């Protein structure tokens, strides 16, 4: 099986496979695929293969799958928006989108052991799909990781490695292990296969809307796994001629750990506290420049949301039947804030992904 090669946009180097360029920058696919032809009739589109139904856009082959994808897109009248229910995936979070493509690439390469670092959801997803593939996995997690996510990693047969200190210390320990030969780095921040998977949120959203993009999408923003994936997906749809316009991409960061807000609006706008949104507390996102470019290209933005707003939003979501985890409430809370600030008006068509299940808390 031919595994697609990777390229560094910064220095132009190409590789058969590598977790990052020798120059230190992230890698992406050398030749991302695009369909050749008009968009199919949405009423006749066969989505039974889940996100792999969009194989014309995907550079990997579906070697490791649990039937993930085609999550519901439902009206949320109280928010005057549509919610995409990403928490109904096999492991309870959108990270399964990237896990299926990443572990499929690992399987195609004949990898024996995967290594990943995560605050919980990505680790559980990689561990689960590694189990599906019969590949060993070591998942580096913060010592403070929630017991529910730790159990999910262990029960999939993976080995959790707890690290003390801030979230960055977990990544540093994992990278050290990878460089020492511990295994293939299945990173949801570095590995381009992961972003190829998260891009499918755009393909599904456009299909469910009869090949139209919303005016805006409001997404949680930590490493930018879903944010950058959505951007790449909508951009691919436009390049293929399947949609006409890109939606505005509006990020929701945790106050006190909001590097994109700081880059756009200064330190004061990023300040505060939000330890409720532990899943997006990423001070040094790997693909920072690419995400800032995506924000600029879509006339997007990023704002910081505090703990109180998240807790209030979480209660409202639960009361309306959306049983999600706290980090998931950041994006709906940001939707309210964007409207209060006039960034979004009442007549704009908005989609908000709900990213993680409340069963994880």
N, C-alpha and C positions, 0 to 999 in steps of 0.2 A: 504494500500500500504506500502511495506517495503522500508524504506529510508536507503541507505547504511551508515554504521557507519564510523567514522573517527579515525585516530590514529596519535599520535605524534611520529615522528621519533627520537626525542631527548631523551624523557624519557619513551616512550613505552605506555603511557596512551591511553585508547580508550574511545570514547564518542558516544552516539547516535547522538548528534548534539551539536556543540559549535563553536563560532567564532575563538577562539584560545585556546591552551592548558593552563591549570592552571600554567604550568611552564613558560609560556610566548612565546613559540615557535608556529609557524604555524602548522596547521593540514593538513593531506592529507587522501585520502581514505584508509581504512584498507585493502581492497581487490579489487584493480582496475581490471576491466574485460578485458579479451583478447579473441579474436575469436579462435575457435578450428578447425583448418583446413587451407588448402592452400588459397592463395589470389584468389579471383574470377576473372574471365575473365573481364578485364577492359571494353571491348566493350559491355559486357552484364550487367555491374553493373548498378543497378537502383538507380539513384541519385535524384529521384523526391522529396524525403523528405528532400532535402537540407543536411545540416550537420548532421541531425538526421538519414541520410541513413547509417551512420557509428555506428549504435546502438550497435554493438557487442563490440565496444571500450568504450562506454559511460556508466557511472554508474547511470545516472539519466534517468528518463522517460520524453518523450516530452509532458509535460502538458501545456507548455506556449510557443507557437511558432508563428512566422510570415513568415514561409517559408524561413528562412535565410540560407545562405550557397551556396556552389557550385559557388563561385566567379570566374570570368574568369582568366585564365592564358594566357597571351599574350606575343608575342615577342616584345622586345624593342630594335630594332637594333642599335639605336644611343648609347645605353648603353651596348650593347653586353650582354644582359641578358634577362630574362623573368620577367615581372611584374605580380604579383597577385593582382587583383583589389579589394582590401578589402573595398574600399570606396563606393561600390555599394550595401551595406547592407541596410536594412529598415531605420535605423537611420543615415546612412552615415558614419559608421566607423566599424572597426573590432570588437569593443566592444560588438556588438550584439552576437558574438559567445559565449562569456561568460555570457551575460545577459540571453539568452534563457535557458541555463543549470542551472544558479543560481536561477532564478525566478521559474523555474520548480521545483527545490528542495524546495524552500519556499512554493510553492503551495502544494507539497506533505506533507509538515509538517503542513499545515493549518495556515500559518503565516498571520496575519492581517495587519501588518505595516512593511515595509522595510526601512532601513536607509543605506545611502551610502555617501561617500565623494569622490569628483571628481573635476578635473579641467575643466570638461565639457563633453567629449564624453561618459565616463562610466556612468556619471549621467544621461545623456539623454537616454542612452540605458536602464539602470535599470528603469528609470521612464516610458519609453514606454512599456516595457514588464510587469511592474507592472500594468499599465493601462489595458493591454491585459488580465491580470489575475484577475483584479478587486481587487487588493491589494493596500492599501494606501502606499505612499512613501514620505520620507523626504530626500532631497539631499543637503548635505553640500558642498558649493562651495566657492572658494576664492572670495573676493569682486571684484576682477579684471576680473572675468569670462566674456567671450565674450557674448554680448547680444543675438546673434543667438542661442547659447547653452542654455542660460537662458530661452529664449522663448520656446525652445523645451521641457525643463523640466516642465515649467508651463503649457504648452498646453496639456501635457499628464496628467494633474491633480495632479502632485506632488508638494510638497511644497519645494522651494529652501530656504536654510538657508545660508546667506552670512556671511563670517568670514573675519576679517581684518588680515593682516600680511602675512607671507610667506605660501607656500603650506602646510608645516608641521602643521601650526596652524589650518588649515581646518580639517586635520586628527585628531588632538588632540581634537578639539571640537566635532567631530563626535563620537570618541571613548568614550568621556565623556558622551555624550547623550545615547549611547548604554549601557554603564555600569549603567546608571541611569534608564534603562528600557524603552527607547524610542521606541525600535523595534528590529527586527532581522537584523543583520549586513550583508548586501549583498555586502561585500567588494570585489572589483576586485583585491585587493592585498592579502587579507587573505583567502577568501573563496575558498576551493579547487574545488568547482563546476565550478567556473569561469575558472580555468585552464583546467578542463576537456573539456570545450567548446572551448577554444583557441587552444587546441591540434588538433582540427579538421582541422586547416590550413595545418598540415602535411599530414593528411589522404587525403585531397582533392588534394594537390600538387602531392603526389605520384600516386594517381589514374590518374590524368590528364597527367602524364608522364609514364603511363603504368607500374605502380608499380616500379618505380625507383626514388631514391632520387637525387637531384642535388648535385654537388660537394660542394656548399656553399649556405647559405642563409644569406642575410644581412638584419638586422631588427633594428628598433628603440628600444631603451632600456632606460626605465624610472623605473617603478616598475618591468618591465620584464614580464608583463602579456602575451604578444605575444611571447616573446623570450623563456620563460620557458615553455609555452604551446607547442610551436613548438618542443622544445627538448623532452618533454614527448611524444608528438605524434610520432615523428620519432623513438624514443626509443621503443615505444609500437609496431610500425610496424616491427621493427627489431626483437623484442622478439617473435612476432607472425609468423615470417618467411616470411613476405610479401615484405620486402626490405632487401638488403644485408648489406648496410653500412649507417652510420649516416653522414649527411652533416656537414661541418664545420659551426658553428653558429657564425656570426660576428656582434657585436653590434655597434650601432650608438648612442652616447650620446650627450647631449647639453653641449658645452663648458661652464665651470663655474658651472655646476651641473652634474658632471660625476664621481660618487663614484666608479664605476667599473673600469673606466680608471685609477683613482687614486690608486685603490688597485693593479692593474696589472702593472702600469707603473710610478706611482708617481704623486705628486701634480702638477708638471710643465706640464705634458702631459694632465692633466684634466683642466688646467686653461683657462681663456678666458671669452667670453660673447656670449650668444645665447638666447636672450629673444624672438626670433621668434619661437623657439621650446618650447612653454610654456607647451605643453602636456606631456613632458618627463622630466621636471625639478623636479626630485625627489631626495633629498639629502640623505634620509635614507630608501632605499627600504626594504620592509618587508622580502623578501625571498633572501636576499643578498647572503648567503652562498650557497643556492641551485643553484642560477644563476652562481656563480663563479665555482661551480662544473660542471655545464652544459658546460661552456666555456672550462674548462679543459678537460672534457670527449670527446669533439668534436674537440680538437685542434683549438679552436676558439680564439676570441680576442674582444676587445672593444676599440674604439677610440672616441675622442671628436671632434665635428664639430662646427665651429663658425658661427655667424650670416651671414656674407657675403657669405660663401659657400652655406648656406641654401637658401638665397634669389636668388643667381645666379641659383641654381638648380631648384628652384620653377619656375623661368621664363622659363627655358628650358623644364620642364615638361608641363607647360601650353601651350607652343608653339607647343608641339608635341601631344596635345590632352588629356593629363592626368590632369584633373582639380582637384587638390588636395589642402589640406590646408598646411600651412607652416611646421608644425611638420612632416608631411608626407615626406617632401623633405630631411629630415636628412639622411634616409637610402640610397637613390640614391647618395647623396653627399658623404656619407661614402664609397660607392662602388668605386667611383673615387679615393678617398684617399687611400683605400686599394690597388688598382692597382698601384698607384703612388709609394707606399711604398714597392711594391713587395710582399705583403701578398697574393695577388691574381695575377695570371698570365692571359694572354689574352685568353688562351685556356680552362680555367675552366668554368664549367657550373654553372651559378649563377641565383638564384631566389631572387627577392626583393618584399616584400609585400608593396603596397601603401595603407596606413592605414586609411586616413580620407578625406572626401569630401571637395572640395573648396567652396561648398555651405554653409559651416559652418563659413566662414570668413566674 
